[in-house]
Amino acid sequence: MVPYAALPSHPSIAQLAEVIVGDQNVYVFFEPGKDNMHDLVRRRKRLPESEAIALFRQMAEAVAHCHQHGIVLRDIKLRKFVFADRERSKLLLENLEDAQVLLGTDDALTDKHGCPAYVGPEIISFKGSYSGKAADIWSLGVALYTLLVGCYPFQGTKPISLFGKICRGRFTVPGDLSPKAQCLIRCLLRKDPAERLTASGILLHPWLASNPGPKALGVSPLGGQGLDQVVPEMRSCRKNSDKLRGENS
């Protein structure tokens, strides 16, 4: 309940439909979803970029809205995003079940939390604390990769194998993806949390900005990270594309 009290409504975040207070428990009901992104990708395997752009933008807008209001989600995954319509064009972040409200501007977390395939290397090997917002961005990167490629960027039959690959941070980006899509994936799946884009920065990335959709209410596109960071990230991707392909293969 606390995250919802701290968060203004947003078109890409499911709203509380009803709250019933019992003698010992509180029962919370949300807007029902039609389907979720995880099941869609399982059926479709991978989405064309034109479709993925429209859906991923809504995911990034929901995360940016939470971050701008001092909330980290901690367990971002495709299954948490549900469709609000039968046409599967409008997405909603289903709930804030695992979210945490930050005290001030410090987003340092100390607990290990999240779905194994989506957790960042700093969560697996951290000592002390890590940035909750940057960890959310890594999870968004895994989600984006899965949308466009049809599988997780890091896979293992056992947790120790999976976590080892995540900590090494090496992955392969298919060459048939557009350069802008490849760049955004790499900007999100950086081993160093400080080098990742912010959620608001994602919305300024050319892969999304060159295909503008309806502007969501309540999202400030700059959010503390404007073109001064996004443009250098794009230049870095362009100048070092050969190097990046070698490192991530």
JOBEL-V939388 format. One record per residue. N is the residue number from 0. OMEGA is omega in whole degrees, 0 to 359 (NA if undefined). Layout:
n:N omega:OMEGA
n:N omega:OMEGA
//
This chain:
n:0 omega:185
n:1 omega:180
n:2 omega:181
n:3 omega:179
n:4 omega:183
n:5 omega:189
n:6 omega:174
n:7 omega:181
n:8 omega:181
n:9 omega:184
n:10 omega:180
n:11 omega:178
n:12 omega:181
n:13 omega:181
n:14 omega:175
n:15 omega:178
n:16 omega:181
n:17 omega:176
n:18 omega:179
n:19 omega:180
n:20 omega:178
n:21 omega:180
n:22 omega:183
n:23 omega:185
n:24 omega:173
n:25 omega:183
n:26 omega:185
n:27 omega:181
n:28 omega:182
n:29 omega:174
n:30 omega:181
n:31 omega:177
n:32 omega:181
n:33 omega:186
n:34 omega:177
n:35 omega:185
n:36 omega:180
n:37 omega:181
n:38 omega:178
n:39 omega:181
n:40 omega:177
n:41 omega:180
n:42 omega:187
n:43 omega:182
n:44 omega:176
n:45 omega:183
n:46 omega:172
n:47 omega:185
n:48 omega:181
n:49 omega:179
n:50 omega:181
n:51 omega:180
n:52 omega:183
n:53 omega:182
n:54 omega:182
n:55 omega:177
n:56 omega:180
n:57 omega:176
n:58 omega:181
n:59 omega:178
n:60 omega:179
n:61 omega:180
n:62 omega:179
n:63 omega:179
n:64 omega:179
n:65 omega:181
n:66 omega:181
n:67 omega:180
n:68 omega:171
n:69 omega:179
n:70 omega:173
n:71 omega:189
n:72 omega:172
n:73 omega:182
n:74 omega:179
n:75 omega:175
n:76 omega:184
n:77 omega:183
n:78 omega:182
n:79 omega:179
n:80 omega:185
n:81 omega:179
n:82 omega:180
n:83 omega:181
n:84 omega:181
n:85 omega:180
n:86 omega:180
n:87 omega:178
n:88 omega:181
n:89 omega:182
n:90 omega:174
n:91 omega:167
n:92 omega:194
n:93 omega:182
n:94 omega:178
n:95 omega:188
n:96 omega:184
n:97 omega:184
n:98 omega:179
n:99 omega:177
n:100 omega:181
n:101 omega:175
n:102 omega:183
n:103 omega:184
n:104 omega:181
n:105 omega:180
n:106 omega:180
n:107 omega:177
n:108 omega:182
n:109 omega:182
n:110 omega:176
n:111 omega:187
n:112 omega:175
n:113 omega:177
n:114 omega:185
n:115 omega:183
n:116 omega:186
n:117 omega:185
n:118 omega:180
n:119 omega:181
n:120 omega:181
n:121 omega:178
n:122 omega:181
n:123 omega:188
n:124 omega:188
n:125 omega:174
n:126 omega:180
n:127 omega:183
n:128 omega:178
n:129 omega:181
n:130 omega:179
n:131 omega:180
n:132 omega:179
n:133 omega:177
n:134 omega:175
n:135 omega:181
n:136 omega:176
n:137 omega:180
n:138 omega:175
n:139 omega:177
n:140 omega:176
n:141 omega:180
n:142 omega:180
n:143 omega:178
n:144 omega:182
n:145 omega:177
n:146 omega:188
n:147 omega:185
n:148 omega:179
n:149 omega:177
n:150 omega:178
n:151 omega:177
n:152 omega:180
n:153 omega:183
n:154 omega:178
n:155 omega:181
n:156 omega:178
n:157 omega:181
n:158 omega:183
n:159 omega:178
n:160 omega:179
n:161 omega:183
n:162 omega:177
n:163 omega:179
n:164 omega:178
n:165 omega:181
n:166 omega:177
n:167 omega:175
n:168 omega:181
n:169 omega:180
n:170 omega:181
n:171 omega:176
n:172 omega:181
n:173 omega:182
n:174 omega:181
n:175 omega:173
n:176 omega:179
n:177 omega:178
n:178 omega:180
n:179 omega:178
n:180 omega:178
n:181 omega:181
n:182 omega:182
n:183 omega:178
n:184 omega:182
n:185 omega:178
n:186 omega:180
n:187 omega:183
n:188 omega:174
n:189 omega:179
n:190 omega:179
n:191 omega:182
n:192 omega:182
n:193 omega:182
n:194 omega:182
n:195 omega:172
n:196 omega:170
n:197 omega:179
n:198 omega:178
n:199 omega:177
n:200 omega:178
n:201 omega:183
n:202 omega:178
n:203 omega:183
n:204 omega:183
n:205 omega:179
n:206 omega:177
n:207 omega:185
n:208 omega:181
n:209 omega:177
n:210 omega:186
n:211 omega:175
n:212 omega:178
n:213 omega:180
n:214 omega:181
n:215 omega:178
n:216 omega:171
n:217 omega:180
n:218 omega:173
n:219 omega:188
n:220 omega:181
n:221 omega:174
n:222 omega:177
n:223 omega:179
n:224 omega:184
n:225 omega:183
n:226 omega:180
n:227 omega:176
n:228 omega:185
n:229 omega:180
n:230 omega:176
n:231 omega:178
n:232 omega:179
n:233 omega:179
n:234 omega:179
n:235 omega:179
n:236 omega:183
n:237 omega:184
n:238 omega:187
n:239 omega:185
n:240 omega:179
n:241 omega:179
n:242 omega:181
n:243 omega:179
n:244 omega:179
n:245 omega:182
n:246 omega:187
n:247 omega:179
n:248 omega:NA
//
